[in-house]
Amino acid sequence: MGVLERVGRLVRANLNDLIDRAEDPHKLLKQVILDMENQLMQVKTQVAITVSDQHLLIKKGKENRDLEGDFLRRAETALAKDREDLARGAAEKALQHRRMSEGFEQQVQDQRIWVEHLKSALRELEAKLVEARHQADLLIARQRRARAVARATQARETGSAESGIRRMHDKVLVEESMAEARAELASGDTAGAELLKLERSEAVETILREIRTRRRPT
């Protein structure tokens, strides 16, 4: 896959769709950004090489135009001295360099189109890279918010647990109080029973004394 084809694939990529379908959006964006940075470096290198080649073609075209002029002057000088054979040879050399110059000029035109094409791809990729970095920043912020919400939820759940512990503590206190009250009541019932038993015993003794008194001889 050529550089421009890879760049085109990255530029056409819908980052929002990729994020929505990715299992790990942050990891995906990091990889996309890394790919874009690598392709950006390659495109910049390609642009630099292409521009350098363009300057070289321009230089070669100028050299051949200069050589064409030199041979044309030689042809004129040869004709002035009636040296048609030399003039014809110089003219042929001039024509050769003219055609070479025209060929280089055409290559320069083609190269300029290619340079503009690469520069356009470079600008699009740079804009897409900015978008990807922005999306990554937004995603990181969303993840931070999600983690903060999770921590807050966990804190609330912890608070609910503490509240439940307090309710359980209060319930135990109530049960302990009730147990103590029942114990006190049970203790009170025992004391009352002892009193009743004592009263019955005293009553029995009184009855017995009365009987004994009646049975004594008068």
Contacts in CASP RR format, 6 or more apart in sequence:
PFRMAT RR
TARGET T0000
AUTHOR 0000-0000-0000
METHOD contacts of the structure
MODEL  1
MGVLERVGRLVRANLNDLIDRAEDPHKLLKQVILDMENQLMQVKTQVAIT
VSDQHLLIKKGKENRDLEGDFLRRAETALAKDREDLARGAAEKALQHRRM
SEGFEQQVQDQRIWVEHLKSALRELEAKLVEARHQADLLIARQRRARAVA
RATQARETGSAESGIRRMHDKVLVEESMAEARAELASGDTAGAELLKLER
SEAVETILREIRTRRRPT
1 9 0 8 1.000
3 39 0 8 1.000
3 42 0 8 1.000
3 43 0 8 1.000
3 46 0 8 1.000
4 43 0 8 1.000
4 117 0 8 1.000
4 118 0 8 1.000
4 121 0 8 1.000
6 39 0 8 1.000
7 39 0 8 1.000
7 43 0 8 1.000
7 121 0 8 1.000
7 124 0 8 1.000
7 125 0 8 1.000
8 121 0 8 1.000
8 124 0 8 1.000
10 32 0 8 1.000
10 35 0 8 1.000
10 36 0 8 1.000
10 39 0 8 1.000
10 125 0 8 1.000
10 128 0 8 1.000
11 121 0 8 1.000
11 124 0 8 1.000
11 125 0 8 1.000
11 128 0 8 1.000
13 32 0 8 1.000
13 128 0 8 1.000
15 29 0 8 1.000
15 32 0 8 1.000
15 131 0 8 1.000
15 132 0 8 1.000
15 135 0 8 1.000
16 135 0 8 1.000
18 25 0 8 1.000
18 28 0 8 1.000
18 32 0 8 1.000
19 25 0 8 1.000
19 28 0 8 1.000
19 29 0 8 1.000
19 135 0 8 1.000
19 139 0 8 1.000
22 28 0 8 1.000
25 139 0 8 1.000
26 136 0 8 1.000
26 139 0 8 1.000
26 140 0 8 1.000
26 143 0 8 1.000
29 132 0 8 1.000
29 135 0 8 1.000
29 136 0 8 1.000
29 139 0 8 1.000
30 136 0 8 1.000
32 132 0 8 1.000
33 129 0 8 1.000
33 132 0 8 1.000
33 133 0 8 1.000
33 136 0 8 1.000
36 125 0 8 1.000
36 128 0 8 1.000
36 129 0 8 1.000
36 132 0 8 1.000
37 129 0 8 1.000
39 125 0 8 1.000
40 122 0 8 1.000
40 125 0 8 1.000
40 126 0 8 1.000
40 129 0 8 1.000
43 118 0 8 1.000
43 121 0 8 1.000
43 122 0 8 1.000
43 125 0 8 1.000
44 122 0 8 1.000
46 118 0 8 1.000
47 115 0 8 1.000
47 118 0 8 1.000
47 119 0 8 1.000
47 122 0 8 1.000
50 111 0 8 1.000
50 114 0 8 1.000
50 115 0 8 1.000
50 118 0 8 1.000
51 115 0 8 1.000
53 111 0 8 1.000
54 108 0 8 1.000
54 111 0 8 1.000
54 112 0 8 1.000
54 115 0 8 1.000
57 104 0 8 1.000
57 107 0 8 1.000
57 108 0 8 1.000
57 111 0 8 1.000
58 104 0 8 1.000
58 108 0 8 1.000
60 100 0 8 1.000
60 104 0 8 1.000
61 100 0 8 1.000
61 101 0 8 1.000
61 103 0 8 1.000
61 104 0 8 1.000
61 105 0 8 1.000
61 108 0 8 1.000
62 101 0 8 1.000
64 97 0 8 1.000
64 98 0 8 1.000
64 100 0 8 1.000
64 101 0 8 1.000
64 104 0 8 1.000
65 97 0 8 1.000
65 98 0 8 1.000
65 101 0 8 1.000
67 93 0 8 1.000
67 94 0 8 1.000
67 97 0 8 1.000
68 94 0 8 1.000
68 95 0 8 1.000
68 97 0 8 1.000
68 98 0 8 1.000
68 101 0 8 1.000
69 94 0 8 1.000
69 97 0 8 1.000
71 90 0 8 1.000
71 91 0 8 1.000
71 93 0 8 1.000
71 94 0 8 1.000
71 97 0 8 1.000
72 90 0 8 1.000
72 91 0 8 1.000
72 94 0 8 1.000
74 86 0 8 1.000
74 87 0 8 1.000
74 90 0 8 1.000
74 93 0 8 1.000
75 86 0 8 1.000
75 87 0 8 1.000
75 88 0 8 1.000
75 89 0 8 1.000
75 90 0 8 1.000
75 91 0 8 1.000
75 94 0 8 1.000
76 87 0 8 1.000
78 84 0 8 1.000
78 85 0 8 1.000
78 86 0 8 1.000
78 87 0 8 1.000
78 90 0 8 1.000
79 87 0 8 1.000
END
